Structures are given as C-alpha cells and as structure tokens.
Amino acid sequence: MKHYWNKKTAIVTGAASGIGAATAELLARKGMNVVMSDIQTKPLAEAASRLKDEGLNVAHKVCDVSDPDMVEALGLFAENTFGRVHLCFNNAGVAMHGEKMHEMKLPDWRWVNEVNIQSVVHAIHHILPRMIRHGERALFLNTASIGGLQVNPNWLTGAYSMTKFAVVAMSEALENELKSTQVRVAVLCPGAVATNLSNASTRPDRLGGATERPQQDFLREAIARVGVPPAYVAQRIWRAIEDAEFYILTDAAAKVTIETRHRRIEEALSRAAEYSATHINN
Ligand code: NAD
C-alpha cells in the first residue's frame, strides 16, 4: 500500500544491532531509503549488506553519535546519498546498569552521558535544522526507555535512567518548540527488549575504549529472558508512526512503578498547595 513514507529517507543510528537493526530493516521494507549508522564497523556493514543484497534502498555510514562532527557528516551523507531527510531515528545508546552511582567510575559517567544524551543534542544541532528547512512532513524520533519515565527499583539503573529522563525531557520540549513546523517529534520508551544492550565493547576510544561491565551481566540474562524481540519493537514503532503517537511504549510492565511515582508527585503538589495557601502573602 502506498503511504507517505514511501521513497522518503530515514537515518537510523545504532543500526548494527537490536532495535536499530530491526527498525532499519522494517523501514527499508516499507519502501524508505535508509541510512544505517553505527559505531561498530563490521556488524554495520554486514547488517546493511543483508538488506542491500535483497535490493532494498540502504546505505551505511559509521558514526560515533557522541562525536558532533561525525553526526554532522552523517546528515550530509544521507542528503548526498538519498536527498532530504524525513525521519531521523536517534536510537544508539548504551546500558549502565547494576552499579550504585556513588561507586561508578567517572569515565563510565562520561560514556553514558555522551552516547545517550549528547547523541540527541548532536542530532538536534546538525540534522534537525535541515529537516525543518526542507519544509516536508518529517519525524524526529528519539529512543529513550521506560527507564526515562521511572527509575527501576531493582536494576540499579540510576545513571542510565538519568540519561533517558533527559531524552524524554528533550523530546517533550522539542514537541512544544516545533509545533509551528512540519516536523513531528516522538519518543520511544521500550521496556525490556532482547538485544545486545549489555555489550560494553562499544565504548569509543575517545571515552576510554572497550571495557568490561560485569555489573550488568544480569541485564544480558534478564533481557534475553523477558525481553520482546526487536522486530516486535520495530512493528510497534511503525504503528506509532502511522498513528502519530508521541510516547511510544512497548509494554505496560512498569505501570505500577510509574503510577506510584506520579502519585508521590501529586501528593507533594497537594502539600505544596496547602503550604503556599497558608504561607504566601500572609
Ligand atoms: P543494542 O546494543 O543491540 O544496539 C545498540 C547499538 O548502538 C549497537 O549496535 C551499538 O554498536 C550502537 N552504539 C553504541 N554506542 C554507539 C555510539 N557511540 N555511536 C553509535 N552507535 C553506538 O541495544 P538496543 O537495545 O537495540 O539499544 C537501542 C536503544 O534502545 C538504546 O538507546 C537503548 O538504551 C534503548 N533501550 C533498550 C532497551 C532494551 O531492553 N534492550 C530498553 C529500553 C531502551
């Protein structure tokens, strides 16, 4: 069936594996031109080749999303290869689970900040303005996490959640700021997905190089056990694109934790209202 996104161009970061690979494939099968990008050279080339060999419109470019110059080059590469960018899927990210924040090493803080937060900043700076300028309907889609809406009480996800809260905040702000433009914004907040997220070998040389994070070994086991397949998430994203959803969730497992958080905030609001009623202008 013909749809708006047919023959339009998408950039997908973190496309060598997991959610990015599955979504790049689905978008290509839906008729989009897809620029697949990742920091991992060989897995990226292999993932792209599989789709190119089928005759799908796919190109690939290595990019470390924590490096602003590389993100700028990625945007230019996409335009030079396929023309205007209509969908920018800022999806690359790394885990930082299983460790208390006060025990974390500073290079790990820097790594998770730069890959999970600065990646989106770099796309906002270098790619989004070009999407606004061309004037055609477009989508700026960021991958946060269900950890961007609550802090998992069991998985020691403080640093990771902090970065994903930032991605949700940037997405909410962008949605507001872009209201008068033709660029829509959405934020993907997946629950557990069976991917390679626990892999720590992708830490860029600039940020200390490949590392081990035995603290998150449980994550590998947990997402393999309870995670949904990446292809399910890709289908979920496509449905959300068609329905113009803003918050894209993949399951409701965190419902109680999110409701508890909201209830505590509402209770704090009630206390603040009561306090201000008796202490302001009195
Ligand atoms: P994944 O590890 O399978 O895929 C992530 C990809 O990002 C990898 O191919 C990796 O090489 C790439 N990457 C890492 N650092 C990069 C960098 N500096 N520059 C460019 N590419 C880089 O994991 P995934 O689960 O598919 O992760 C995709 C996104 O989904 C991430 O943002 C992650 O935080 C988020 N997420 C995952 C889950 C889950 O349970 N798997 C849940 C919520 C959110």
Residues whose N, C-alpha, C, O or C-beta is under 5 A from the ligand:
A	BS01	NAD	G14 A15 A16 S17 G18 I19 G20 D38 I39 Q40 C63 D64 V65 S66 N91 A92 G93 V94 V115 T143 A144 S145 I146 P190 G191 A192 V193 T195 N196 L197 T202 I223
